[in-house]
Structures are given as C-alpha cells and as structure tokens.
Amino acid sequence: MEYTQITPDEFTALDGLDDWTVVGNEIHATFRGSTYLDGAQLVTTIAEIAETNQHHPDMEIRYPGRVHVMLTTHATGGLTTLDADIARLISAAADAEGAVAQPHDS
C-alpha cells in the first residue's frame, strides 16, 4: 500500500478522525462496547480490517468492554496517511457495532 508520512498537526487537521488522539508518534482511540463480549467482537473486527489492509494496530481489551487501539506506521517511525485511512475504517466498524468512542480516555 502506498502512503505518505504526515505530522501530528496534519493528522489532527484531517476529517473523520475525531475518535483519535495523537500520542507521540502514534494515534490512540478507545471504544466502549456494552459488554466484554462486545469488546471482544470489536477486537476481532479490527483484526480483520488489519489483515485485509496489512496494517496492524496494537490493541487492548479492558473490562467491562473497552477496546484501546494504538496505531502507527512502524516502517516510518511515525504517522502516515495509511494510519489515517485505517483509523477511519476502525471508527466506522466500531460505530456499526454500537461501540461508543471515548476519545479522551485514550
């Protein structure tokens, strides 16, 4: 996949990424499902997105159903347009599964 390196300020200015917070050279988001199983299902969905796009985030599932996602482009040591594209897909999937974004809980 082709991508371009971007700065944290450029990432923040992009549309459709309100669920995400820049932390150093990564972006973070937390989504809350109704139950732990809802969170586990979201992790599976995110893993499928990652495999399809060959861009893999780090993830943690936290009780009672929160999923914390951390994303960066390891090859560049920072953020790229690929991170933004995958972040949008993850946010859309979370919304479709009824998970609520908690952007300040990242």
Backbone hydrogen bonds, N-H to C=O, Kabsch-Sander energy under -0.5 kcal/mol:
donor,donor_aa,acceptor,acceptor_aa,energy
6,I,79,L,-2.4
11,F,7,T,-2.5
12,T,8,P,-2.6
13,A,9,D,-1.4
14,L,10,E,-0.6
14,L,11,F,-1.6
17,L,14,L,-0.6
20,W,17,L,-1.7
21,T,28,H,-2.5
23,V,26,E,-2.6
26,E,23,V,-1.7
27,I,71,L,-2.4
28,H,21,T,-2.7
29,A,69,V,-2.0
31,F,67,V,-2.4
32,R,100,V,-3.0
33,G,31,F,-0.6
33,G,65,G,-2.5
39,G,35,T,-1.9
40,A,36,Y,-2.4
41,Q,37,L,-2.3
42,L,38,D,-2.1
43,V,39,G,-2.2
44,T,40,A,-1.9
45,T,41,Q,-2.3
46,I,42,L,-2.8
47,A,43,V,-2.4
48,E,44,T,-2.0
49,I,45,T,-2.1
50,A,46,I,-2.7
51,E,47,A,-2.5
52,T,48,E,-2.4
53,N,49,I,-1.9
54,Q,50,A,-1.0
55,H,50,A,-1.6
58,D,70,M,-2.6
60,E,68,H,-2.2
62,R,66,R,-3.7
65,G,62,R,-1.4
66,R,62,R,-2.5
67,V,31,F,-2.9
68,H,60,E,-2.9
68,H,66,R,-0.5
69,V,29,A,-3.3
69,V,67,V,-0.5
70,M,58,D,-2.9
71,L,27,I,-2.6
73,T,78,G,-2.3
74,H,72,T,-0.9
76,T,73,T,-1.3
77,G,73,T,-1.4
78,G,73,T,-1.4
81,T,4,T,-2.2
84,A,80,T,-1.5
85,D,81,T,-2.4
86,I,82,L,-2.7
87,A,83,D,-2.6
88,R,84,A,-2.1
89,L,85,D,-1.7
90,I,86,I,-2.6
91,S,87,A,-2.7
92,A,88,R,-2.3
93,A,89,L,-2.3
94,A,90,I,-2.7
95,D,91,S,-2.4
96,A,92,A,-2.4
97,E,93,A,-1.7
98,G,95,D,-1.5
99,A,94,A,-2.7
100,V,32,R,-2.5
102,Q,30,T,-3.4
105,D,102,Q,-2.2
106,S,103,P,-0.7
